[in-house]
């Protein structure tokens, strides 16, 4: 058993062993008592069960766990369905538990608090909220008077199942002066919104010893646990988010008690909290109802695919992971921790790269590929929020530049259809191996702008996401001035005229901007600089003229040197960004900016760690768009 001064005594296993809720012979056992306490809140005497640990001594002062039931239960629900006293006795026998008193009250604070009739009736549901006052003002003082207890907040815990899980989160997080250990098992819809539960994350970080949130993966109420976890994750509040196989039942709740109780009233190693979940959360990029890929709390990913006749299966996320086959023909692998944001990936089945049938697909890598979205603590700016939303429109047009039908995705800001205003336009370009869909899907352009506009940080604007592929052969080796010239012609003769004749837009240079990532950054450098009288802002993300291709690059610098004054005069925002030193374009960009310095071309440089990836480019768009048209 843990003693003060010992090292962390957190659970070594991740779930309760089978049979651990069965009575063992030959071990010391605790004692269950039924008590009655006077409640001024309700105006009657109320009942609770109290578990005192093996070897209970009235001269020793104990910490207390208040353990709450669900909407259809009462003070005996845990006893009838969960054998809590047996689980706790067995944990004591294995020296895994700090001695504690456990109080199981009736959380329905009303005069007739029996679980009879329609338990969802309004007055009965409201009685669960009233119990907060009964707990704080009546029950806790009674327990601390009748039993030898430690009465400070650090020795008081609260946890519960379902409705009691919601109560525990509401009451525990709402009274951090009273509780420092809080656990919600399969918390019900009575759980307050996370912004209400934890309005001050810094205060919660300071005062909480442990916050535990668990749920079964097949529980229809898991969304309430998940939204709380997401908020805590984004706001850096240490907690355990524990997902296991199961529904809304005592298998899950018993395991919640088994795991949670082992942490109580001991030092907690916050750095290890993300290790405890059995299962992950299905990725937001999964197709409807697909359980895998699953993202674990530490952003490792579990992949699973059925391929019974395959000889070898791997996951390719840049790094390849071998998958292991089970007897049912399912292959499984767990990756290392994956960095935040969006990543392309492939399944390699006997050497052939294919998409994962459980994931949405995205045009990237020059083909349809699977994609996975890893939670991003800094990703609130591209999250779906309750703000006015614009539209993404798919527009096809016959280009005068190429005499071919082409397609663009166009973002129109909230209120566009009801307005008579004219809007400025940002022409936004994708990278190599992608197309006009990239910024709309992988890039989350609409959500980024919706959120910025709602906050007053960006001006309402139209964003035309163009197809920068000019269908010229040769790949990167054939990327020459002819390819760039072809795009410039398409931009000037095809895309811009189409936008200006089909949308209500301002048509002068001060209301026109051009930006792109990687290959699109080169197109921006070429077409934007050459036509600096057409644009007021240029954004170059993860790009730069090739340092090792003077045939392409030298003429660009020569033009800029001759026209530096005009470029500086016309381009109000020449914004260059890079995904840190790990960005594959980093060195080219550094050489290019040195040339700009020598020529006196003015620019602003921004760096955001993340390499040559969509998380960086989303951040670039968020930053760049706030500078435009002001």
Residue pairs with C-beta under 8 A, 6 or more apart in sequence:
1 92
1 95
1 96
1 97
1 98
1 99
2 9
2 95
2 98
2 266
6 266
7 267
8 266
8 267
8 268
8 269
8 272
9 96
9 262
9 266
9 267
10 262
10 263
10 266
10 268
10 269
10 272
11 96
11 259
11 262
11 263
11 276
14 259
14 275
14 276
14 277
14 278
15 244
15 255
15 258
15 259
15 278
16 87
16 254
16 255
16 258
16 259
20 87
20 90
20 258
21 82
21 83
21 86
21 87
21 90
21 254
22 83
22 86
23 86
23 89
24 89
24 90
24 93
27 54
27 89
27 90
27 92
27 93
28 54
28 55
28 89
28 92
28 93
29 54
29 85
29 89
30 51
30 52
30 53
30 54
30 56
30 85
30 88
30 89
30 92
31 51
31 52
31 56
32 49
32 50
32 51
32 79
32 85
33 49
33 50
33 52
34 47
34 48
34 49
34 50
35 47
35 48
35 49
35 50
35 142
35 146
36 45
36 46
36 47
37 45
37 46
37 48
37 138
37 139
37 142
37 143
38 45
38 46
38 138
38 142
39 45
39 46
39 109
39 134
39 138
39 139
40 137
40 138
41 109
41 130
41 133
41 134
41 137
41 138
42 109
42 110
42 111
42 113
42 130
42 134
42 138
43 111
44 111
46 105
46 106
46 109
46 113
46 134
46 138
46 139
47 75
47 105
47 106
48 75
48 103
48 104
48 105
48 106
48 139
49 75
49 76
49 78
49 79
49 103
49 104
50 101
50 102
50 103
50 104
50 143
50 147
51 84
51 85
51 88
51 101
51 102
51 103
51 104
52 62
52 101
52 147
53 62
53 88
53 92
53 97
53 99
53 100
53 101
54 89
54 92
55 99
56 62
56 99
57 148
58 148
59 148
60 99
60 148
61 148
61 149
61 150
62 99
62 100
62 101
62 147
62 148
62 149
62 150
62 155
63 98
63 100
63 101
63 149
63 150
63 155
63 156
63 157
63 264
63 265
64 100
64 101
64 102
64 103
64 143
64 144
64 147
64 149
64 150
64 155
64 156
64 157
65 100
65 101
65 102
65 103
65 157
65 158
65 159
65 181
65 261
65 264
66 102
66 103
66 105
66 135
66 139
66 140
66 156
66 157
66 158
66 159
67 78
67 84
67 102
67 103
67 104
67 159
67 160
67 164
67 257
68 104
68 105
68 107
68 158
68 159
68 160
68 161
68 163
68 164
68 165
68 167
68 168
69 75
69 77
69 78
69 104
69 106
69 107
69 160
69 161
69 162
69 163
69 164
70 77
70 160
70 161
70 162
70 163
70 164
70 188
71 119
71 120
71 125
71 128
71 162
71 163
71 188
72 115
72 119
73 80
73 81
73 115
74 106
74 108
74 113
74 114
74 115
75 104
75 105
75 106
76 104
77 115
77 161
78 84
78 104
78 161
79 85
79 104
81 250
81 253
82 250
82 253
82 254
82 257
83 254
84 102
84 104
84 254
84 257
87 254
87 257
87 258
87 261
88 97
88 102
88 257
88 261
91 97
91 258
91 261
91 262
92 99
96 262
97 261
97 262
97 264
98 264
98 265
98 266
100 157
100 261
100 264
100 265
101 143
101 147
101 149
103 139
103 143
105 131
105 135
105 139
106 113
107 128
107 131
107 160
107 163
107 164
107 167
108 115
108 124
108 127
108 128
108 131
109 127
109 128
109 130
109 131
109 133
109 134
110 123
110 124
110 127
110 130
113 127
118 124
125 190
128 163
128 166
128 167
128 190
129 170
129 190
131 167
131 171
132 167
132 170
132 171
132 174
132 175
135 171
136 171
136 175
136 178
140 156
140 178
143 149
144 151
149 155
150 156
153 176
153 177
153 178
153 179
153 180
153 207
154 180
154 209
154 265
155 265
156 178
156 179
156 180
156 181
157 179
157 180
157 181
157 182
157 183
157 264
157 265
158 168
158 171
158 172
158 179
158 181
158 182
158 183
159 165
159 168
159 181
159 182
159 183
159 184
159 185
159 212
159 256
159 257
159 260
160 166
160 167
160 168
160 183
160 184
160 185
161 185
161 186
161 253
161 256
162 185
162 186
162 187
162 188
162 221
162 248
162 253
163 188
163 190
164 185
165 183
165 184
165 185
165 186
165 187
165 188
165 191
166 184
166 187
166 188
166 189
166 190
166 191
166 192
166 224
167 190
168 182
168 183
168 184
168 187
169 182
169 184
169 187
169 191
169 192
169 197
169 213
169 228
170 190
170 191
170 192
170 197
171 179
172 179
172 181
172 182
172 183
173 182
173 197
173 198
173 204
173 211
174 192
174 197
176 203
176 204
176 207
176 208
177 207
180 207
180 208
180 209
180 210
181 208
181 209
181 210
181 263
181 264
181 265
182 208
182 210
182 211
182 212
183 210
183 211
183 212
183 213
183 214
183 256
183 260
184 191
184 212
184 213
184 214
184 225
184 228
185 214
185 215
185 252
185 253
185 256
185 257
185 260
186 214
186 215
186 216
186 219
186 221
186 222
186 225
186 248
186 252
186 253
186 256
187 213
187 215
187 221
187 224
187 225
187 228
188 221
188 224
189 221
189 224
191 197
191 224
191 228
193 227
194 227
194 228
194 230
194 231
194 232
195 231
197 228
197 231
198 204
198 231
198 232
198 235
198 237
201 232
201 235
201 236
201 237
204 211
204 237
205 236
205 237
205 238
208 237
208 238
208 239
209 268
210 239
210 240
210 260
210 263
210 264
210 268
211 232
211 237
211 238
211 239
211 240
212 239
212 240
212 242
212 256
212 259
212 260
212 263
213 225
213 228
213 229
213 232
213 239
213 240
213 241
213 242
214 225
214 240
214 241
214 242
214 243
214 244
214 252
214 255
214 256
214 259
214 260
215 221
215 222
215 225
215 226
215 242
215 243
215 244
215 252
216 222
216 243
216 244
216 245
216 246
216 247
216 248
216 249
216 251
216 252
217 243
217 244
217 245
217 246
217 279
217 291
218 245
218 246
218 247
219 246
219 247
219 248
219 252
220 248
221 248
222 243
225 241
226 281
229 239
229 241
229 297
230 375
232 239
232 241
233 241
233 375
233 377
234 377
234 379
234 380
236 377
238 270
238 273
239 273
240 273
240 274
240 276
240 277
240 297
241 277
241 281
241 297
242 256
242 259
242 276
242 277
242 278
243 277
243 278
243 279
243 280
243 281
244 252
244 255
244 277
244 278
244 279
245 278
245 279
246 252
246 255
259 276
273 297
274 296
274 297
274 298
275 297
275 298
276 297
277 296
277 297
279 294
279 302
280 293
280 294
280 295
280 296
280 297
280 300
280 301
280 302
281 294
281 295
282 290
282 291
282 292
282 293
282 294
282 295
283 293
283 294
283 295
283 301
283 359
283 372
283 373
283 374
284 373
285 342
285 359
285 360
285 371
285 372
285 373
286 292
286 293
286 358
286 359
286 360
287 357
287 358
287 359
287 360
290 358
290 359
291 304
291 358
292 302
292 303
292 304
292 305
292 358
293 301
293 302
293 303
293 304
293 356
293 358
293 359
293 372
294 301
294 302
294 304
295 301
295 372
295 374
295 375
296 302
296 334
298 337
299 337
299 338
299 339
299 340
299 374
299 375
300 334
300 335
300 336
300 337
300 338
301 317
301 334
301 335
301 338
301 372
301 374
302 332
302 333
302 334
303 315
303 321
303 323
303 332
303 333
303 334
303 335
303 356
304 330
304 331
304 332
304 358
305 313
305 323
305 330
305 331
305 347
305 356
305 357
305 358
306 328
306 329
306 330
306 331
307 313
307 329
307 331
307 349
308 328
308 329
309 329
310 325
310 331
310 349
310 350
311 350
312 322
312 348
312 349
312 350
312 351
313 322
313 323
313 325
313 331
313 347
313 348
313 349
313 350
314 320
314 321
314 322
314 323
314 333
314 347
314 348
315 321
315 323
315 333
315 335
315 345
315 346
315 347
315 348
316 345
316 346
316 347
316 348
316 353
317 335
317 338
317 343
317 345
318 343
319 335
319 336
320 348
321 333
321 334
321 335
322 333
323 331
323 332
323 333
324 331
324 332
324 333
325 331
326 332
338 372
338 374
339 374
339 610
339 613
339 615
340 374
340 375
340 376
340 377
340 378
340 379
340 610
340 615
341 373
341 374
341 376
341 379
341 610
341 613
341 614
341 615
341 618
342 371
342 372
342 373
342 374
342 442
342 613
342 614
342 615
342 618
343 371
343 372
343 374
343 613
343 614
344 362
344 364
344 365
344 369
344 370
344 371
345 356
345 359
345 369
345 370
345 371
345 372
346 353
346 354
346 355
346 356
346 365
346 369
346 370
347 353
347 354
347 355
347 356
347 370
348 354
355 361
355 368
355 369
355 370
356 370
359 370
359 371
359 372
360 370
360 371
361 368
361 369
361 370
361 371
362 368
362 369
362 370
362 371
362 437
362 438
362 441
362 442
363 369
363 434
363 435
363 437
363 438
364 371
364 433
364 434
364 438
364 442
365 433
366 432
366 433
367 433
371 442
376 615
378 619
380 451
381 448
381 451
381 452
381 618
381 619
381 622
382 444
382 447
382 448
382 451
382 618
382 622
383 447
383 451
384 447
385 447
385 450
385 451
385 454
387 414
387 450
387 451
387 453
387 454
388 414
388 415
388 450
388 453
388 454
389 414
389 446
389 450
390 411
390 412
390 413
390 414
390 416
390 446
390 449
390 450
390 453
391 411
391 412
391 416
391 446
392 409
392 410
392 411
392 440
392 445
392 446
393 409
393 410
393 411
393 412
394 407
394 408
394 409
394 410
395 407
395 408
395 409
395 410
395 498
395 502
396 405
396 406
396 407
397 405
397 406
397 407
397 408
397 494
397 495
397 498
397 502
398 404
398 405
398 406
399 405
399 406
399 490
399 493
399 494
399 495
399 498
400 493
400 494
400 497
401 486
401 489
401 490
401 492
401 493
401 494
402 470
402 486
402 489
402 490
402 494
406 467
406 490
406 494
406 495
407 436
407 467
408 436
408 464
408 465
408 466
408 467
408 495
408 498
408 499
409 436
409 437
409 439
409 440
409 464
409 465
410 462
410 463
410 464
410 465
410 499
410 503
411 440
411 445
411 446
411 449
411 462
411 463
411 465
412 423
412 462
412 503
413 423
413 449
413 450
413 453
413 460
413 461
413 462
414 450
414 453
414 454
414 460
415 460
416 423
416 460
416 462
416 504
419 504
420 504
421 460
421 504
422 504
422 505
422 506
423 460
423 461
423 462
423 503
423 504
423 505
423 506
423 511
424 459
424 461
424 462
424 505
424 506
424 511
424 512
424 513
424 628
424 629
425 461
425 462
425 463
425 464
425 499
425 503
425 505
425 506
425 511
425 512
425 513
426 461
426 462
426 463
426 464
426 513
426 514
426 515
426 625
426 628
427 463
427 464
427 466
427 491
427 495
427 496
427 499
427 512
427 513
427 514
427 515
428 439
428 445
428 463
428 464
428 465
428 466
428 515
428 516
428 520
428 621
429 465
429 466
429 468
429 514
429 515
429 516
429 517
429 519
429 520
429 521
429 523
429 524
430 436
430 438
430 439
430 465
430 467
430 468
430 516
430 517
430 519
430 520
431 438
431 516
431 517
431 518
431 519
431 520
431 521
431 542
431 617
432 476
432 518
432 519
434 442
435 467
435 468
435 469
436 465
436 466
436 467
437 465
438 465
439 445
439 463
439 465
439 621
440 446
440 465
442 614
443 614
443 617
443 618
443 621
444 618
445 463
445 465
445 621
448 618
448 621
448 622
448 625
449 458
449 461
449 463
449 625
452 458
452 622
452 625
452 626
453 459
453 460
457 626
458 625
458 626
458 628
459 628
459 629
459 630
461 625
461 628
461 629
462 499
462 503
462 505
464 495
464 499
466 490
466 491
466 495
468 487
468 516
468 519
468 520
468 523
470 483
470 486
470 487
470 490
472 478
472 482
472 483
472 486
474 480
479 519
479 522
479 552
480 551
480 552
481 526
481 552
481 555
484 522
484 523
484 526
484 527
485 526
487 523
487 526
487 527
488 523
488 526
488 527
488 530
488 531
491 514
491 523
491 527
492 527
492 531
492 534
496 512
499 505
500 507
505 511
506 512
509 533
509 534
509 535
509 536
509 570
510 536
510 572
510 629
511 536
511 629
512 534
512 535
512 536
513 535
513 536
513 537
513 538
513 539
513 573
513 628
513 629
514 524
514 527
514 528
514 535
514 537
514 538
514 539
515 524
515 537
515 538
515 539
515 540
515 541
515 575
515 621
515 624
516 522
516 523
516 524
516 539
516 540
516 541
516 543
517 541
517 542
517 543
517 617
517 620
518 541
518 542
518 543
518 585
518 612
519 543
520 541
520 543
521 540
521 541
521 542
521 543
521 544
521 585
522 543
522 545
524 538
524 539
524 540
524 543
525 538
525 540
525 543
525 544
525 545
525 556
526 556
528 535
528 538
528 571
529 538
529 556
529 559
529 560
529 563
529 567
530 559
532 563
532 566
532 567
532 570
532 571
533 566
533 570
535 570
535 571
536 570
536 571
536 572
536 573
536 629
537 571
537 572
537 573
537 574
537 575
537 624
537 627
537 628
537 629
538 571
538 573
538 574
538 575
539 573
539 575
539 577
539 620
539 624
540 574
540 575
540 576
540 577
541 577
541 616
541 617
541 620
541 621
541 624
542 577
542 578
542 579
542 583
542 584
542 585
542 589
542 612
542 616
542 617
542 620
543 585
543 588
543 589
544 576
544 585
544 588
544 589
544 590
544 591
544 592
544 593
545 552
545 553
545 556
545 557
545 588
545 591
545 592
545 595
546 552
546 553
546 588
547 553
547 587
547 588
547 591
547 592
557 595
557 599
560 567
560 595
560 596
560 599
560 601
561 599
564 599
564 600
564 601
567 574
567 601
568 600
568 601
568 602
571 602
573 604
573 624
573 627
573 628
574 601
574 602
574 603
574 604
575 603
575 604
575 606
575 623
575 624
575 627
576 589
576 593
576 603
576 604
576 605
576 606
577 605
577 606
577 607
577 608
577 616
577 620
577 623
577 624
578 585
578 586
578 589
578 605
578 606
578 607
578 608
579 586
579 607
579 608
579 609
579 610
579 611
579 612
579 613
579 616
580 586
580 607
580 608
580 609
580 610
580 611
580 616
582 609
582 610
582 611
582 612
583 589
583 610
583 611
583 612
583 616
584 611
584 612
585 612
593 603
593 605
596 603
606 620
606 623
608 616
608 619
608 620
608 623
609 616
610 616
610 619
